[in-house]
Amino acid sequence: MQRFAERRLLDIASAASLKTYVSEWENGHRTVSDRYAAILRPLLGVTDAELRGEVESPPPQADGYGDLLSRIDLAGSLSESMVQSFYDQTELLRTMDRQMGATGLIDQMNGHLAAMEDALTFAVLPGTRRPIATALAGASTLAAWQALDAGAVERAWRRYELARKAAQDAESPLYLAHAMGEQAYVLADAGRPQLAVQLVRSAQQTQPERQSPRLRAWLAAAEAELCAAAGAGMESDARAAMDRATALLPDDGEARDPDMLSIFLNTGHLARWRGNVLAKLGDGSAMEELYTSLNSADPSFVRARSGLHCDLTQAHLARGELDDARTHLQQARLLANRTGSVRYRRRVELLTGRL
């Protein structure tokens, strides 16, 4: 809290007083004031209701028919430029997230989702609802991944459910399949790897004829990673899924699909993913893939680099190269702390226990 306040030139209590405050907050003997709540929310990556132990309140209901019709008219008059502004805001938050981490974006993301949910709630006709719902589906998967990275597991799950419902409203099998594929990671992290594999496979069967090649490649790579993490004789499944991802990925030099902006995947990204899978399988050939990825990685993907260093740690451990493993683990820890990634901090601690 002190470091946070110093960076932002905020005046807060002394260290001794803060320790007392924290104890009293935890024991319910002191209410968290708005002043300190504004500091704790971004530090912990939680909403105001989560911080205070409150239940989220439902959105206020329209007061009378006049107000209702006014909001319906407003939603119906949303122009293409307004919907584009939703996409632009999501893109900005996505860029900030991958460079700085998710914990400091909780308030902005909640406000962004609330604005789109409100617009969708009062949009009546399918032609009006579809573009708003598509924008909401993409933003919700980003919000869910941010919550998972911050360790807010239940919020992550609910955000994925929101994304799936929005994708269905948008009649978009692409966003629906993507939301299901990412949601599988919640199950894997929670200790249900077999169920995670089943979910990502179900995602691949969600109107596959309407899925883009890049999305199909992404889902296959996700299946490969989840199979590798599941262990229990799924090594051949992991390798087969990764081969399928390699075959499916378009060799067009692009990283994003114009109809699926939520996904970043080109040959470089897939090489890093392949290295991750091979490292999880204990395959010595992971090393070459991972070092190639490290040397060519986009520097703006700060959190992803933490994962890459974790993979290299795991690969060196498999070969008994402890000094190299420690070097990469230190880098992974620094980047995980820099982005506030609870998910990668957990992985760093697990790897630390193996050294």
Residue frames relative to the residue before (quaternion, step in Angstrom):
aa qw qx qy qz dx dy dz
M 1.0000 0.0000 0.0000 0.0000 0.00 0.00 0.00
Q 0.6492 0.5177 -0.3251 0.4525 3.56 1.01 -0.81
R 0.6541 0.5048 -0.3188 0.4645 3.60 0.94 -0.86
F 0.6216 0.5422 -0.3287 0.4600 3.57 1.02 -0.84
A 0.6892 0.4851 -0.2775 0.4612 3.57 0.87 -1.00
E 0.6436 0.5331 -0.3279 0.4406 3.58 0.98 -0.82
R 0.6604 0.5150 -0.3121 0.4485 3.58 0.96 -0.86
R 0.7668 0.3460 -0.1773 0.5107 3.57 1.11 -0.68
L 0.4524 -0.7202 0.4224 0.3134 3.57 1.31 0.31
L 0.3650 0.7207 -0.5031 0.3071 3.57 0.97 0.90
D 0.3541 -0.7236 0.5564 0.2034 3.55 -1.09 0.76
I 0.1041 0.7936 -0.5915 0.0978 3.59 -0.55 1.16
A 0.7121 -0.4668 0.3191 0.4162 3.55 -1.34 0.14
S 0.6449 -0.5142 0.4000 0.3996 3.54 -1.32 0.26
A 0.6861 -0.4761 0.3477 0.4263 3.57 -1.29 0.28
A 0.6505 0.5227 -0.3195 0.4489 3.59 0.94 -0.87
S 0.6723 0.4869 -0.2961 0.4725 3.57 0.95 -0.89
L 0.6345 0.5404 -0.3329 0.4411 3.59 1.01 -0.82
K 0.6243 0.5332 -0.3454 0.4546 3.58 1.00 -0.75
T 0.6418 0.5075 -0.3170 0.4797 3.56 1.04 -0.78
Y 0.6363 0.5360 -0.3266 0.4485 3.58 0.95 -0.90
V 0.6625 0.5162 -0.3152 0.4420 3.57 0.85 -1.00
S 0.6476 0.5156 -0.3167 0.4631 3.57 0.93 -0.88
E 0.6911 0.4751 -0.2832 0.4651 3.58 0.90 -0.91
W 0.6109 0.5332 -0.3531 0.4667 3.62 1.07 -0.67
E 0.6877 0.4954 -0.2920 0.4431 3.55 0.88 -0.97
N 0.7384 0.4090 -0.2253 0.4866 3.58 1.04 -0.74
G 0.5254 -0.6732 0.3939 0.3400 3.56 1.26 0.08
H 0.4980 0.6677 -0.4219 0.3578 3.59 1.24 0.35
R 0.7635 0.1877 -0.1356 0.6029 3.59 1.27 -0.11
T 0.3799 -0.7106 0.5476 0.2255 3.56 -1.03 0.83
V 0.4533 -0.6671 0.5135 0.2931 3.57 -0.98 0.82
S 0.3327 -0.7572 0.5278 0.1931 3.57 -0.59 1.12
D 0.6609 -0.4984 0.3745 0.4178 3.58 -1.25 0.35
R 0.6067 0.5829 -0.3445 0.4164 3.56 1.07 -0.78
Y 0.7484 0.3734 -0.2151 0.5042 3.58 0.86 -0.96
A 0.5615 0.5861 -0.3907 0.4342 3.58 1.15 -0.48
A 0.6387 0.5384 -0.3208 0.4464 3.58 1.05 -0.78
I 0.6587 0.4701 -0.3005 0.5048 3.58 1.22 -0.45
L 0.7015 0.4951 -0.2765 0.4317 3.58 0.89 -0.94
R 0.5946 0.5936 -0.3795 0.3873 3.63 1.00 -0.72
P 0.7402 0.3877 -0.2627 0.4824 3.63 0.66 -0.94
L 0.6080 0.5593 -0.3623 0.4315 3.59 1.11 -0.57
L 0.7764 0.3438 -0.1624 0.5026 3.57 0.94 -0.92
G 0.3877 -0.7392 0.4728 0.2823 3.58 1.25 -0.26
V 0.5245 0.6253 -0.4105 0.4066 3.59 1.01 0.81
T 0.5252 -0.5939 0.4958 0.3544 3.53 -1.29 0.33
D 0.6680 -0.4859 0.3656 0.4290 3.56 -1.28 0.21
A 0.6530 0.5148 -0.3150 0.4575 3.59 1.00 -0.84
E 0.6480 0.5051 -0.3195 0.4722 3.59 1.01 -0.77
L 0.6383 0.5390 -0.3239 0.4439 3.56 0.98 -0.81
R 0.7632 0.3730 -0.1858 0.4939 3.56 0.91 -0.93
G 0.4844 -0.6905 0.4237 0.3302 3.59 1.28 0.02
E 0.4633 0.6759 -0.4421 0.3646 3.54 1.17 0.58
V 0.4806 -0.6165 0.5303 0.3282 3.54 -1.29 0.33
E 0.5366 -0.6202 0.4588 0.3419 3.55 -0.99 0.84
S 0.3560 -0.7306 0.5434 0.2102 3.57 -0.89 0.95
P 0.5041 -0.6375 0.4727 0.3406 3.58 -1.02 0.69
P 0.6030 -0.5615 0.3993 0.4021 3.59 -1.11 0.48
P 0.5765 -0.6023 0.4120 0.3676 3.60 -1.02 0.70
Q 0.4203 -0.7121 0.5080 0.2412 3.54 -1.02 0.84
A 0.5802 -0.5802 0.4382 0.3670 3.55 -1.16 0.62
D 0.3443 -0.7594 0.5243 0.1727 3.55 -0.91 0.94
G 0.8490 -0.0393 -0.0120 0.5269 3.56 -0.13 1.30
Y 0.6785 -0.5267 0.3457 0.3778 3.53 -1.29 0.43
G 0.6247 0.5564 -0.3520 0.4198 3.56 1.00 -0.73
D 0.6746 0.4822 -0.2834 0.4817 3.54 0.94 -0.94
L 0.6214 0.5504 -0.3315 0.4483 3.57 1.04 -0.85
L 0.6932 0.4740 -0.2812 0.4646 3.57 0.79 -1.01
S 0.6113 0.5543 -0.3517 0.4420 3.56 1.06 -0.69
R 0.6900 0.4683 -0.2809 0.4751 3.56 0.94 -0.87
I 0.6121 0.5349 -0.3451 0.4693 3.58 1.09 -0.66
D 0.6542 0.5092 -0.3080 0.4668 3.57 0.97 -0.89
L 0.6470 0.5243 -0.3207 0.4512 3.56 1.00 -0.84
A 0.6649 0.4916 -0.3016 0.4745 3.58 0.96 -0.88
G 0.6701 0.5141 -0.3012 0.4427 3.57 1.01 -0.80
S 0.7032 0.4586 -0.2635 0.4751 3.56 1.18 -0.52
L 0.3582 0.7348 -0.5049 0.2771 3.60 1.23 0.17
S 0.2976 -0.7756 0.5347 0.1550 3.54 -0.71 1.07
E 0.6795 -0.4629 0.3674 0.4348 3.55 -1.31 0.17
S 0.6334 0.5435 -0.3359 0.4366 3.57 1.05 -0.74
M 0.6323 0.5222 -0.3353 0.4638 3.58 1.09 -0.68
V 0.6447 0.4968 -0.3203 0.4848 3.58 0.96 -0.83
Q 0.6306 0.5299 -0.3339 0.4584 3.59 1.02 -0.78
S 0.6227 0.5379 -0.3491 0.4484 3.56 1.06 -0.66
F 0.5790 0.5532 -0.3743 0.4677 3.60 1.16 -0.54
Y 0.6588 0.5024 -0.2995 0.4732 3.57 0.93 -0.94
D 0.6558 0.5252 -0.3141 0.4420 3.58 0.93 -0.90
Q 0.6544 0.5030 -0.3122 0.4704 3.57 0.99 -0.84
T 0.6271 0.5278 -0.3308 0.4677 3.59 1.01 -0.80
E 0.6579 0.5169 -0.3075 0.4532 3.56 0.94 -0.90
L 0.6336 0.5237 -0.3262 0.4668 3.58 1.01 -0.77
L 0.6745 0.4862 -0.2899 0.4740 3.57 0.92 -0.92
R 0.6172 0.5398 -0.3400 0.4605 3.59 1.08 -0.70
T 0.6604 0.5054 -0.3046 0.4644 3.58 0.95 -0.88
M 0.6594 0.4982 -0.3044 0.4736 3.58 0.94 -0.89
D 0.6379 0.5542 -0.3226 0.4265 3.56 1.00 -0.84
R 0.7356 0.4348 -0.2693 0.4442 3.59 0.72 -0.98
Q 0.6888 0.4621 -0.2876 0.4788 3.58 1.19 -0.41
M 0.8224 0.2425 -0.0915 0.5064 3.58 0.93 -0.88
G 0.5563 -0.6031 0.4049 0.4036 3.58 1.21 -0.29
A 0.5932 -0.6511 0.3840 0.2769 3.51 -1.29 0.46
T 0.5752 0.6639 -0.3861 0.2816 3.59 1.04 -0.71
G 0.7156 0.4579 -0.2682 0.4542 3.60 1.02 -0.67
L 0.6567 0.5391 -0.2957 0.4368 3.59 1.29 -0.08
I 0.3590 0.7913 -0.4571 0.1896 3.56 1.27 -0.02
D 0.6905 0.4792 -0.2955 0.4542 3.59 0.86 -0.91
Q 0.6568 0.5101 -0.3168 0.4561 3.59 0.94 -0.90
M 0.6777 0.4948 -0.3014 0.4527 3.58 0.91 -0.89
N 0.6393 0.5224 -0.3315 0.4567 3.59 0.96 -0.78
G 0.6634 0.4977 -0.3049 0.4681 3.57 0.96 -0.83
H 0.6324 0.5436 -0.3157 0.4528 3.56 1.05 -0.83
L 0.6830 0.4728 -0.2871 0.4771 3.59 0.88 -0.93
A 0.6358 0.5445 -0.3315 0.4352 3.58 0.98 -0.84
A 0.6426 0.5258 -0.3241 0.4534 3.59 0.99 -0.81
M 0.6919 0.4639 -0.2818 0.4760 3.59 0.95 -0.85
E 0.6274 0.5227 -0.3388 0.4673 3.60 1.02 -0.76
D 0.6426 0.5230 -0.3181 0.4609 3.57 1.00 -0.81
A 0.6541 0.5053 -0.3114 0.4689 3.57 0.96 -0.87
L 0.6744 0.4933 -0.2983 0.4614 3.59 0.96 -0.84
T 0.6045 0.5854 -0.3503 0.4113 3.58 1.03 -0.79
F 0.7924 0.3119 -0.1510 0.5021 3.58 0.95 -0.85
A 0.4918 0.6016 -0.4606 0.4290 3.58 1.25 0.32
V 0.2950 -0.8182 0.4767 0.1278 3.58 -0.58 1.16
L 0.7936 0.3396 -0.1722 0.4745 3.58 0.57 -1.16
P 0.6268 -0.5751 0.3727 0.3708 3.60 -1.06 0.73
G 0.6436 0.5434 -0.3285 0.4274 3.58 0.97 -0.80
T 0.6705 0.4621 -0.2829 0.5068 3.57 1.18 -0.58
R 0.6745 0.5256 -0.2902 0.4297 3.55 1.01 -0.85
R 0.6348 0.6003 -0.3497 0.3384 3.59 0.86 -0.95
P 0.7113 0.4393 -0.3061 0.4554 3.66 0.69 -0.89
I 0.6339 0.5103 -0.3398 0.4715 3.60 1.05 -0.69
A 0.6638 0.5102 -0.3040 0.4546 3.57 0.94 -0.90
T 0.6230 0.5331 -0.3430 0.4582 3.59 1.03 -0.72
A 0.6555 0.5001 -0.3051 0.4766 3.57 0.95 -0.88
L 0.6572 0.5098 -0.3092 0.4610 3.58 1.01 -0.83
A 0.6238 0.5479 -0.3446 0.4382 3.60 1.00 -0.78
G 0.6800 0.4883 -0.2899 0.4638 3.58 0.91 -0.89
A 0.6756 0.4878 -0.2932 0.4686 3.57 0.96 -0.85
S 0.6493 0.5369 -0.3223 0.4315 3.59 1.03 -0.76
T 0.6375 0.5001 -0.3481 0.4716 3.61 1.00 -0.69
L 0.6193 0.5231 -0.3454 0.4728 3.59 1.05 -0.69
A 0.6636 0.5018 -0.3035 0.4645 3.59 0.91 -0.92
A 0.6434 0.5264 -0.3178 0.4560 3.57 1.04 -0.78
W 0.6641 0.4916 -0.3080 0.4717 3.58 0.94 -0.87
Q 0.6180 0.5323 -0.3372 0.4700 3.58 1.07 -0.71
A 0.6573 0.5019 -0.3124 0.4674 3.59 0.95 -0.86
L 0.6406 0.5149 -0.3244 0.4683 3.59 0.99 -0.80
D 0.6559 0.5120 -0.3074 0.4616 3.57 0.97 -0.85
A 0.7015 0.4517 -0.2576 0.4874 3.59 1.11 -0.70
G 0.5575 -0.6379 0.3789 0.3724 3.59 1.27 0.00
A 0.5248 0.6091 -0.4225 0.4184 3.61 1.27 0.18
V 0.1466 -0.8716 0.4618 0.0746 3.55 0.49 1.28
E 0.6777 0.4857 -0.3165 0.4523 3.61 0.83 -0.90
R 0.6393 0.5111 -0.3344 0.4671 3.58 0.99 -0.79
A 0.6141 0.5440 -0.3474 0.4542 3.59 1.02 -0.75
W 0.6637 0.5048 -0.3112 0.4559 3.56 0.87 -0.94
R 0.6750 0.4916 -0.3014 0.4603 3.60 0.88 -0.88
R 0.6291 0.5229 -0.3376 0.4655 3.60 1.04 -0.69
Y 0.6445 0.5020 -0.3275 0.4747 3.59 1.01 -0.71
E 0.6215 0.5216 -0.3399 0.4755 3.56 1.05 -0.69
L 0.6219 0.5248 -0.3280 0.4798 3.57 1.05 -0.76
A 0.6509 0.5168 -0.3137 0.4591 3.58 0.96 -0.87
R 0.6587 0.5100 -0.3145 0.4551 3.59 0.94 -0.84
K 0.6623 0.4926 -0.3076 0.4733 3.58 0.96 -0.83
A 0.6477 0.5071 -0.3203 0.4698 3.58 0.99 -0.81
A 0.6442 0.5224 -0.3223 0.4564 3.59 0.99 -0.80
Q 0.6371 0.5082 -0.3248 0.4800 3.57 1.06 -0.72
D 0.6359 0.5124 -0.3192 0.4808 3.58 1.04 -0.78
A 0.6932 0.4660 -0.2658 0.4813 3.56 1.08 -0.75
E 0.3230 -0.7538 0.4955 0.2864 3.58 1.33 -0.25
S 0.4538 0.6830 -0.4307 0.3770 3.53 1.05 0.91
P 0.2431 -0.7856 0.5509 0.1426 3.62 -0.24 1.21
L 0.5656 0.5968 -0.3927 0.4119 3.61 1.16 -0.47
Y 0.7258 0.4221 -0.2507 0.4819 3.58 0.73 -1.03
L 0.6106 0.5451 -0.3551 0.4517 3.58 1.09 -0.63
A 0.6767 0.4870 -0.2909 0.4694 3.58 0.87 -0.95
H 0.6461 0.5202 -0.3233 0.4554 3.58 0.99 -0.81
A 0.6496 0.5113 -0.3191 0.4635 3.59 0.95 -0.87
M 0.6494 0.5053 -0.3149 0.4729 3.60 0.99 -0.80
G 0.6517 0.5307 -0.3130 0.4425 3.57 0.98 -0.85
E 0.6872 0.4516 -0.2850 0.4925 3.58 0.95 -0.82
Q 0.6183 0.5562 -0.3506 0.4305 3.58 1.03 -0.75
A 0.5596 0.6100 -0.3837 0.4093 3.58 1.16 -0.55
Y 0.6166 0.5584 -0.3510 0.4298 3.59 1.09 -0.62
V 0.5772 0.5583 -0.3863 0.4538 3.60 1.12 -0.52
L 0.6601 0.5055 -0.3007 0.4673 3.56 0.96 -0.89
A 0.6518 0.5174 -0.3178 0.4544 3.58 0.96 -0.86
D 0.6732 0.4902 -0.2925 0.4700 3.58 0.93 -0.91
A 0.6756 0.4965 -0.2851 0.4645 3.57 1.15 -0.64
G 0.5969 -0.6018 0.3556 0.3938 3.59 1.27 -0.04
R 0.6029 0.5135 -0.3726 0.4838 3.58 1.20 0.56
P 0.0141 -0.8621 0.5065 0.0043 3.62 0.68 1.06
Q 0.6370 0.5326 -0.3439 0.4385 3.60 0.98 -0.74
L 0.6560 0.4918 -0.3034 0.4856 3.58 1.01 -0.83
A 0.6060 0.5566 -0.3432 0.4530 3.58 1.10 -0.70
V 0.6490 0.5052 -0.3129 0.4749 3.58 0.97 -0.85
Q 0.6394 0.5242 -0.3279 0.4571 3.58 0.96 -0.80
L 0.6690 0.5064 -0.3094 0.4475 3.59 0.95 -0.86
V 0.6810 0.4713 -0.3108 0.4664 3.61 0.88 -0.85
R 0.6214 0.5169 -0.3433 0.4783 3.59 1.12 -0.54
S 0.6168 0.5230 -0.3387 0.4809 3.59 1.08 -0.67
A 0.6118 0.5528 -0.3449 0.4485 3.57 1.07 -0.75
Q 0.6639 0.5102 -0.3038 0.4545 3.57 1.01 -0.80
Q 0.6875 0.4519 -0.2761 0.4970 3.59 1.23 -0.40
T 0.4940 0.6501 -0.4294 0.3859 3.59 1.28 0.15
Q 0.7762 -0.3265 0.1475 0.5188 3.55 0.01 1.36
P 0.0277 -0.8567 0.5149 0.0120 3.62 0.68 1.04
E 0.6031 0.5770 -0.3615 0.4155 3.58 1.13 -0.56
R 0.7064 0.4217 -0.2613 0.5049 3.59 1.22 -0.38
Q 0.5434 0.6066 -0.4069 0.4138 3.60 1.26 0.00
S 0.4733 -0.6636 0.4984 0.2952 3.57 -1.07 0.73
P 0.6369 -0.5379 0.3795 0.4013 3.62 -1.16 0.48
R 0.6561 0.5107 -0.3296 0.4474 3.61 0.96 -0.79
L 0.6387 0.5061 -0.3293 0.4770 3.61 1.01 -0.73
R 0.6475 0.5126 -0.3244 0.4614 3.60 0.94 -0.83
A 0.6298 0.5162 -0.3279 0.4789 3.59 1.07 -0.73
W 0.6399 0.5283 -0.3196 0.4575 3.59 0.98 -0.87
L 0.6741 0.4934 -0.2989 0.4613 3.59 0.88 -0.90
A 0.6398 0.5164 -0.3271 0.4659 3.58 1.02 -0.76
A 0.6529 0.5006 -0.3112 0.4756 3.59 0.99 -0.81
A 0.6256 0.5214 -0.3351 0.4738 3.60 1.04 -0.74
E 0.6283 0.5214 -0.3336 0.4713 3.59 1.01 -0.79
A 0.6334 0.5393 -0.3301 0.4461 3.58 0.97 -0.86
E 0.6773 0.4891 -0.2972 0.4622 3.60 0.87 -0.94
L 0.6839 0.4872 -0.2922 0.4577 3.57 0.91 -0.90
C 0.6207 0.5177 -0.3406 0.4803 3.60 1.09 -0.65
A 0.6479 0.5170 -0.3188 0.4598 3.58 0.97 -0.86
A 0.6699 0.4918 -0.2957 0.4710 3.58 1.02 -0.80
A 0.6364 0.5552 -0.3271 0.4240 3.57 1.11 -0.68
G 0.2313 -0.7900 0.5348 0.1908 3.58 1.10 -0.64
A 0.6368 0.5937 -0.3371 0.3583 3.57 -0.88 -1.02
G 0.7623 -0.4213 0.2200 0.4392 3.55 0.74 1.05
M 0.5407 0.6315 -0.4059 0.3796 3.60 1.17 0.38
E 0.2982 0.7809 -0.5029 0.2197 3.59 1.20 0.38
S 0.6724 0.4892 -0.3086 0.4618 3.59 0.88 -0.89
D 0.6138 0.5365 -0.3456 0.4648 3.61 1.08 -0.68
A 0.6479 0.5253 -0.3157 0.4524 3.57 0.99 -0.87
R 0.6775 0.4868 -0.2949 0.4659 3.57 0.89 -0.90
A 0.6539 0.5141 -0.3168 0.4558 3.58 0.97 -0.84
A 0.6516 0.5123 -0.3134 0.4634 3.59 0.99 -0.83
M 0.6614 0.4953 -0.3152 0.4668 3.60 0.98 -0.80
D 0.6151 0.5247 -0.3459 0.4762 3.61 1.05 -0.68
R 0.6441 0.5156 -0.3158 0.4685 3.57 1.02 -0.80
A 0.6301 0.5289 -0.3316 0.4618 3.60 1.01 -0.79
T 0.6506 0.5210 -0.3132 0.4552 3.58 0.95 -0.87
A 0.6781 0.4924 -0.2870 0.4641 3.57 0.99 -0.86
L 0.6988 0.4953 -0.2689 0.4406 3.58 1.04 -0.77
L 0.6106 0.6018 -0.3612 0.3668 3.59 1.04 -0.74
P 0.4189 -0.7084 0.5023 0.2652 3.63 -0.73 1.00
D 0.3021 -0.7436 0.5692 0.1784 3.56 -0.96 0.87
D 0.3027 0.7864 -0.4749 0.2538 3.54 0.67 1.18
G 0.5369 -0.6548 0.3922 0.3593 3.58 1.27 0.09
E 0.5914 0.5682 -0.3684 0.4378 3.58 1.26 -0.06
A 0.3503 -0.7350 0.5407 0.2113 3.56 -1.22 0.48
R 0.7896 0.2488 -0.1130 0.5494 3.58 1.18 -0.49
D 0.3949 -0.6851 0.5666 0.2317 3.48 -1.22 0.69
P 0.4975 -0.6738 0.4386 0.3258 3.65 -0.78 0.88
D 0.7134 0.4161 -0.2537 0.5035 3.60 1.17 -0.50
M 0.7587 0.2779 -0.1509 0.5696 3.60 1.29 -0.05
L 0.0239 -0.8645 0.5018 -0.0129 3.56 0.61 1.19
S 0.5549 0.6315 -0.3912 0.3743 3.59 1.21 -0.29
I 0.7203 0.4406 -0.2319 0.4831 3.58 1.21 -0.42
F 0.1241 -0.7290 0.6689 0.0755 3.53 -1.11 0.89
L 0.3019 0.7562 -0.5394 0.2145 3.60 -0.53 1.10
N 0.1669 0.7283 -0.6517 0.1304 3.52 -0.74 1.17
T 0.7600 -0.3714 0.2405 0.4761 3.59 -1.22 -0.10
G 0.6343 0.5339 -0.3309 0.4507 3.60 1.07 -0.71
H 0.6622 0.4920 -0.3001 0.4789 3.56 0.94 -0.91
L 0.6674 0.5043 -0.3099 0.4520 3.57 0.97 -0.85
A 0.6000 0.5505 -0.3591 0.4559 3.59 1.09 -0.65
R 0.6411 0.5074 -0.3207 0.4782 3.60 1.01 -0.81
W 0.6500 0.5195 -0.3068 0.4620 3.55 1.01 -0.86
R 0.6372 0.5219 -0.3226 0.4664 3.57 1.02 -0.85
G 0.6373 0.5237 -0.3219 0.4647 3.57 1.01 -0.79
N 0.6169 0.5478 -0.3290 0.4594 3.57 1.06 -0.78
V 0.6738 0.4931 -0.2905 0.4674 3.56 0.91 -0.96
L 0.6740 0.4962 -0.2970 0.4597 3.57 0.88 -0.94
A 0.6257 0.5303 -0.3362 0.4630 3.59 1.05 -0.74
K 0.6504 0.5090 -0.3133 0.4687 3.58 0.98 -0.83
L 0.6871 0.4665 -0.2726 0.4857 3.58 1.13 -0.66
G 0.4549 -0.6975 0.4410 0.3348 3.57 1.29 -0.17
D 0.3863 0.7262 -0.4715 0.3181 3.57 1.22 0.54
G 0.4600 -0.7190 0.4561 0.2520 3.58 -0.73 1.08
S 0.6080 0.5730 -0.3611 0.4143 3.60 1.13 -0.50
A 0.4561 0.6886 -0.4496 0.3402 3.59 1.26 -0.10
M 0.5808 0.6432 -0.3664 0.3387 3.54 1.04 -0.80
E 0.6823 0.4958 -0.2987 0.4466 3.57 0.80 -1.01
E 0.6488 0.5225 -0.3113 0.4574 3.58 0.94 -0.93
L 0.6987 0.4952 -0.2757 0.4366 3.56 0.88 -0.99
Y 0.6789 0.4714 -0.3091 0.4705 3.60 0.89 -0.82
T 0.5995 0.5361 -0.3574 0.4749 3.60 1.09 -0.64
S 0.6658 0.4995 -0.2952 0.4690 3.57 0.95 -0.88
L 0.6408 0.5349 -0.3266 0.4433 3.57 0.98 -0.84
N 0.6977 0.4804 -0.2701 0.4578 3.58 0.95 -0.87
S 0.7649 0.3522 -0.1897 0.5050 3.59 1.13 -0.57
A 0.4171 0.7463 -0.4466 0.2639 3.60 1.30 -0.02
D 0.5132 -0.6135 0.5121 0.3131 3.54 -1.16 0.75
P 0.4198 -0.7430 0.4545 0.2554 3.65 -0.55 1.08
S 0.5956 0.5808 -0.3755 0.4085 3.60 1.19 -0.36
F 0.6309 0.5018 -0.3383 0.4855 3.61 1.24 -0.32
V 0.0748 -0.8582 0.5074 0.0209 3.55 0.60 1.21
R 0.6876 0.4755 -0.2979 0.4608 3.59 0.80 -0.96
A 0.6251 0.5419 -0.3412 0.4464 3.59 1.01 -0.77
R 0.6215 0.5389 -0.3449 0.4520 3.60 1.08 -0.67
S 0.5829 0.5561 -0.3742 0.4593 3.58 1.12 -0.57
G 0.6614 0.4985 -0.2977 0.4748 3.56 0.97 -0.86
L 0.6296 0.5413 -0.3255 0.4523 3.56 1.05 -0.77
H 0.6624 0.4808 -0.3032 0.4880 3.58 0.99 -0.80
C 0.5957 0.5379 -0.3627 0.4736 3.60 1.13 -0.58
D 0.6448 0.5204 -0.3155 0.4625 3.57 0.98 -0.87
L 0.6627 0.4970 -0.3049 0.4699 3.59 0.96 -0.85
T 0.5965 0.5479 -0.3526 0.4687 3.57 1.10 -0.68
Q 0.6727 0.5010 -0.2866 0.4629 3.54 0.91 -0.99
A 0.6583 0.5141 -0.3086 0.4552 3.59 0.98 -0.86
H 0.6706 0.4817 -0.3010 0.4772 3.60 0.96 -0.83
L 0.6113 0.5454 -0.3496 0.4545 3.58 1.06 -0.70
A 0.6425 0.5355 -0.3237 0.4424 3.57 0.98 -0.85
R 0.7220 0.3996 -0.2313 0.5153 3.58 1.18 -0.57
G 0.5202 -0.6747 0.3948 0.3440 3.58 1.28 0.12
E 0.4795 0.6653 -0.4312 0.3763 3.60 1.26 0.35
L 0.1281 -0.8770 0.4594 0.0581 3.54 0.48 1.27
D 0.6343 0.5332 -0.3515 0.4356 3.62 0.96 -0.73
D 0.6579 0.4878 -0.3051 0.4859 3.59 0.95 -0.87
A 0.6252 0.5411 -0.3349 0.4519 3.57 1.02 -0.80
R 0.6618 0.5035 -0.3124 0.4592 3.61 0.91 -0.85
T 0.6280 0.5472 -0.3378 0.4383 3.59 0.99 -0.83
H 0.7112 0.4420 -0.2639 0.4787 3.58 0.85 -0.95
L 0.6168 0.5417 -0.3532 0.4487 3.58 1.06 -0.65
Q 0.6215 0.5331 -0.3413 0.4615 3.58 1.05 -0.73
Q 0.6530 0.4990 -0.3112 0.4773 3.59 0.98 -0.82
A 0.6358 0.5308 -0.3254 0.4562 3.56 0.98 -0.83
R 0.6581 0.5105 -0.3072 0.4603 3.58 0.99 -0.87
L 0.6469 0.5268 -0.3212 0.4482 3.59 0.93 -0.87
L 0.6997 0.4610 -0.2740 0.4721 3.58 0.90 -0.93
A 0.6237 0.5272 -0.3431 0.4640 3.60 1.05 -0.69
N 0.6615 0.4874 -0.3035 0.4824 3.58 1.01 -0.80
R 0.6283 0.5544 -0.3309 0.4340 3.56 1.03 -0.80
T 0.7561 0.3525 -0.1954 0.5156 3.59 0.98 -0.84
G 0.4377 -0.7164 0.4489 0.3060 3.60 1.25 -0.10
S 0.3471 0.7712 -0.4745 0.2440 3.58 1.19 0.48
V 0.3015 -0.7559 0.5590 0.1590 3.56 -0.46 1.23
R 0.6244 0.5644 -0.3335 0.4246 3.56 1.03 -0.82
Y 0.7257 0.4090 -0.2550 0.4910 3.58 0.85 -0.90
R 0.5699 0.5623 -0.3907 0.4543 3.59 1.12 -0.51
R 0.6344 0.5259 -0.3271 0.4627 3.57 1.02 -0.80
R 0.6639 0.4913 -0.3109 0.4703 3.57 0.96 -0.83
V 0.6161 0.5448 -0.3409 0.4553 3.59 1.04 -0.76
E 0.6667 0.5032 -0.3052 0.4573 3.58 0.94 -0.88
L 0.6341 0.5228 -0.3337 0.4618 3.58 1.04 -0.73
L 0.6707 0.4837 -0.2941 0.4792 3.56 1.00 -0.82
T 0.5951 0.5678 -0.3571 0.4427 3.57 1.10 -0.69
G 0.6534 0.5338 -0.3052 0.4416 3.54 1.04 -0.79
R 0.6669 0.4930 -0.3020 0.4700 3.57 1.23 -0.37
L 0.6153 0.5554 -0.3554 0.4319 3.61 1.23 -0.21
